[in-house]
Amino acid sequence: MGAYFPRVGPLAFHCTEGTVSRPRISLVPVWLLLLILSTGLVQPAAAQQAQPAPPVLQETPTPQPPEKAEVTSYRLSPEKYRQAVAYSRARYRLYFIGFVYGVVVLLVVLAGRVAPRLRDLAERASGRRFVQTLVYAPLLLLTMDVLGLPTALYGHWLSRKYEQSIQGWGSWFWDWTKGELIGFLIGIFLIWILYGVIRRSPRRWWFYFWLAALPILVFLLFLAPIVIQPLFFRFEPLVAKQPALVTEIEKVVQRGGLEIPRERMFEMKASEKLKALNAYVAGFGASKRVVVWDTTIQRMTTPQTLFVFGHEMGHYVLGHILRLIIASAVVLLVFLFLGYRGMHWALARWGSRWSIRGVDDWASLPVLMLFFALFGFLASPVFNSYSRMLEHDADVYGLEVTHGIVPNSGQAAAEAFQILGEINLADPEPSAFIKVWLYDHPPLGERLVFAREYDPWSKGEPPQFVREP
């Protein structure tokens, strides 16, 4: 629900601390769209991280700072600590309240027979199924998202209160509008296919729609970095403004035995809306790319930035996008089957009360969305646990690929995590429950300590991923 910004790529991976975003239940007509949106295509403004406005971009990498004490653990000043704890707890509350509120919205829509009214309007407009979809889908999705605006508005207000965003409300609403239009386009197409399959195969539609959804998922993964994300942020070739940094990055790429053309390296102008530090890898094939936010370049030294790049390069090399696509496909199949069983059960009990004629009725869509919301919420710990494992592997790769190139690569990584935590107000002490349920990255404090202690070379042990030159 609410305003959407590109999280930096569908099924994208980030270098920040555990990302907390609200469950998505209003924009998504089926679990496929829920899965794509919740893992990166777009995300609520409430989940955005931010940082103080950066200085003008330099043509050369940020100079090294004076000597300072080594970073051994994640520490914050008393004021920063209070802010980080307050902001983190507010986001946690928003996550759970947002889920409950979204479920209530769906129940209100069902009890108020909103979907049947929109169905009747669509059927009066035309006897052709596709035309009915053009009328029904946007109206239903818009209704859901307008009802969901309160939590989205609060999320953006929260990010501005804790100085995690500099985006004005006018720009925020314009991004929300663009997110809605994108949702309409995807939703119309998916809803049309979904109900066409349901009518042709009432018993196996969940499987056939899964088969139809997989190429759509892959296509969206390919398309988003080059079509959708530029609608929200500006991208420039990294070499255009940071040629010296690109030269250093190429040393890391060569060390990893990989070829990442300069035209696949981009700088995202995050500072126009956000204050966060971040980087990511997204897409595949001709759209695969590594992106570094301009705020990261401005606030970190070259060694620190190289670790961040090495982390993202790890996702690139270790095939994490493909692995996550496969995992998503499996989850999608399971959820569609459970949704199929759940819809038949729910409509047998309450279908007449909701004025829903059957599973093949357009008006049954909120029922399917309700089940996907519940399943997605309950599956969050499993999916996030898998994501944390991939992020840990990327940390290991980043440490290994920069070893020998960056002096004391473990310390550089620790410093990068410290900067990320201070700027993004990372929770210094998340509980075990919060970590398991909400964090798609290991807690930042754990990552910092691991970076400091990971040293297979001094122990005579082979690195896990990167061979010694």
BELLIN-V837272 format. One record per backbone hydrogen bond with DSSP energy under -1.0 kcal/mol. NH is the residue of the N-H (numbers start at 1). CO is the residue of the C=O. Records with the same first field share a line. If there is no record, write none. Layout:
# BELLIN-V837272
NH=CO  CO
This chain:
# BELLIN-V837272
5=43
9=40
12=9
13=281
34=30
35=31
36=32
37=33
38=34
39=35
40=37
41=36
43=5
47=44
48=45
81=77
82=78
83=79
84=80
85=81
86=82
87=83
88=84
89=85
90=86
91=87
92=88
93=89
94=90
95=91
96=92
97=93
98=94
99=95
100=96
101=97
102=98
103=99
104=100
105=101
106=102
107=103
108=104
109=105
110=106
111=107
112=108
113=110
114=109
117=113
118=114
119=115
120=116
121=117
122=118
123=119
124=120
125=121
126=122
132=128
133=129
134=130
135=131
136=132
137=133
139=135
140=136
141=137
142=138
143=139
144=140
145=141
146=142
147=143
148=144
149=146
152=148
153=149
154=150
155=151
156=152
157=153
158=154
159=155
160=156
161=157
162=158
163=160
164=159
166=273
172=168
173=169
174=170
175=171
176=172
177=173
178=174
179=175
180=176
181=177
182=178
183=179
184=180
185=181
186=182
187=183
188=184
189=185
190=186
191=187
192=188
193=189
194=190
195=191
196=192
197=193
198=194
199=195
200=196
201=197
205=201
208=204
209=205
210=206
211=207
212=208
213=209
214=210
217=213
218=214
219=215
220=216
221=217
222=218
223=219
224=220
227=223
229=224
231=228
232=229
233=229
236=267
238=265
240=237
242=238
246=242
247=243
248=244
249=245
250=246
252=248
253=249
254=250
255=251
256=252
257=254
258=253
264=261
265=262
266=290
267=236
268=292
269=234
270=268
272=269
273=270
274=270
280=291
282=289
287=284
288=285
289=282
290=264
291=280
292=266
293=278
294=268
297=293
298=294
299=295
300=296
305=301
306=302
307=303
308=304
309=305
310=306
311=307
312=308
313=309
314=310
315=311
316=312
317=313
318=314
320=315
323=319
324=320
325=321
326=322
327=323
328=324
329=325
330=326
331=327
332=328
333=329
334=330
335=331
336=332
337=333
338=334
339=335
340=336
341=337
342=338
343=339
344=340
345=341
346=342
347=343
348=344
349=345
350=346
351=347
354=350
356=351
361=358
364=361
365=362
368=364
369=365
370=366
371=367
372=368
373=369
374=370
375=371
376=372
377=373
378=374
379=375
383=379
384=380
385=381
386=382
387=383
388=384
389=385
390=386
391=387
392=388
393=389
394=390
395=391
396=392
397=393
398=394
399=395
400=396
401=397
402=398
405=402
406=402
412=408
413=409
414=410
415=411
416=412
417=413
418=414
419=415
420=416
421=417
422=418
423=419
424=420
426=421
435=431
436=432
437=433
438=434
439=435
447=443
448=444
449=445
450=446
451=447
452=448
453=449
454=450
460=457
461=456
